Amino acid sequence: MIKLQRETKETKIEISLNINGSGKSNISTGIGFFDHMLEALAKHSGMDLEVYCEGDIYVDYHHSVEDVGIVLGQALYESIFPISNVERFSNAVAILDEAAVECDIDLGGRPYLVYELPIDGAIKDFDMELFEEFFKSLIFNAKIACHLVLKRGRNKHHIAESAFKSFAVALRRALAYRNDEIPSTKGVL
């Protein structure tokens, strides 16, 4: 179990993460739809996740969403590295009705994000562009590579939820046990 905190003038965040959990979550960011997505992430990755965020949401949701991504990414990094005995590469496609999002992951320690999802519009009062900010913060702080690509879909809620679920399943698969100590021809990651 990794526990991290971060406090700035804009946010106060506490995260507990167990990557070998059972998908339990306790999420409270003050942003309903974001809480829903983080619950889906925990459930479908099999990680136990607790997130508490007190942010300046009277300004907008940007600081809270970005900073939760930073701290969650740091917790993932501490949980995964140094890497050994895992599959390392993985992918998954998650669908919700008409929407399908594919996620490809490499836990190789080289952060990179390809994000090919819509950023225009909002779900209630949650701007779609904030999902890219979340994943950017998460991926770069976790030091993993991730490609999130919309295969099809129109409904923003369905697209966002498919993205979180595909990331969760791909991460779970990438963390699956493998007998090789270090999954690299270099012998080090």
N, C-alpha and C positions, 0 to 999 in steps of 0.2 A: 504494500500500500504506500503510495506516494502522496504526500500532502504538501501543497505549495500555497503561498499567499503573495499577493501583489497589491500595493496601495500607492495610488497617485492622487493628484488633485482632482482627477476625473472619475476614478473607480477604486473600489475596494473589493478584492476578489479572493476567495478561498476555494481551492479545489482539492478533492481527494480522489485518487484514481487507483483502481486495482485492475490491471489488464487481464488477470486470470480470475475474473469474477463470474457472475451469473447473469449480468445484464440489469442489475438493480440500479435505480437512480433516485436522486433527490436533488431537484434542480430549482433554483430560485434566482432569476435575473431581473425580474420586474418586467420582462418582455415576453408576453404569452407565447407567441409563435416560435420565438427562439428557444424557449423552454421545451416546447413540443419537439423541436428538431434535436435538441441535446438528449432528450429522453429516448428518441428513436435511435440516436447514435449509440447510446449505452446498451439498449435492448438488443440491437442487431449485431453489435460487436462482441457482446458477451462480457463487456467490461462493467465493473461497478463504478459509478461516477456520481460524485456529489459536487455541485457547483453552487456557490453563493456569490452573487454580484450585486453590489450597491453602487449604482452609477448615476451619472448626470443625465438621466433619460429625459429630463425636462428640456435639455438642449436638443438632443436626438439620441438615437440608439447606437451611433457609430462607435463611440469610445467603449461602451460596454461590450459590444459584439467583438470588436478588434482585440480588446484586452483579455476577454475570456479565451479567444483563440490563442493568444500569446501564452497564457498560463497553462492551458490544456496541452499545447504543443510542448512546453517545457516538461510537463509531467509525463507525456508520452516518451520524450527523449530519455528522461531519467529511468523510465520503466523498461525501455527497449535496449539501450546501449550500455555497455559494449554488447554488440549483437553476436549471438551464437545459437545454434540448434533451432533455427526457425526457417521457414520456407523462403522468406525474403521477398519474392515477387508474387504478385497476386492480381486478380481482377474479378470484378463482379458487375452484373447489370441488375439493377432493381427497377421494378415497374410499379406504377400505381395508375390503374386504369389506362389512359392513353399515353401516359408519360413513361419514358425509359431513359435512364441515365447510366452510363458506363463509367466505372472507376478502375484505373490501373495504378498499382502501387509498387514502389521499390523502396525497401527499408535500408538501402545501401549507404546512407549517411550523406548523400548529395541532395540538398534541398532544391526542388524545382516544382513549379505548379503550371500546368496547362489547364485553363478554365474556359470551357466553351459552353457556357450556360447563359441564358438571358439575364441581363442586368437592368433592364428597363422595367418600370412599373413597381407596384407594391402589393403586398398581401396585407390587407387591412391597412395598418400604418407602418408596416415593416418594408423598407426599400429593398428590392431584389439585389441591388448592388452590394448590400452588406454581406451577403453570403460569400461573395468573392473575397471581401476583406477578412471574413472569418477564416476561410480556408487558407488564404495567403499567410495569415498570422500563425495558424496551426501548423501548416506544412513546413514553413521555414524555421520555426522554433523546434519542431520535432526532428528536423533534418532528414526528411524523407522526400521522395519524389512522388507526385500524384498527378494523374491526368483525369479530369472530370469532364465528360463530354455528353451533351444532350444528343441522344439518338433520335428521339421524337417526343412530341408533347406540346400542349397548348396551355393547360391549366397551371398557373404559377405555383399554387399550393402543391399540386402533384409533382411538378418538376423539382421543387425544393426538397420535398420529402424523399423523392427517389434519389436525389444526390446524397443526402445524409445516409440513407440506407445502403446505397451502393458503396459509399466510403466505408461504412461500418463493416459490411460483409467482407470487402476486400482486405481491410485491416485485420480482421479476425483470421482470414485465410493466410495472409502473409506471416502472421505470428504463429501459425500452426507448427507443432514440433516436427523437427527433421533431425535425423541421426548425425548428419555432418555437423562438425563443430562450427565452422565459419563458412557461410554460403557464398564463397568468392574464390575465383581462381588465383587471386592475389594472396589469399591466406589472411587478409586483414580487411576490416571495414572501419 
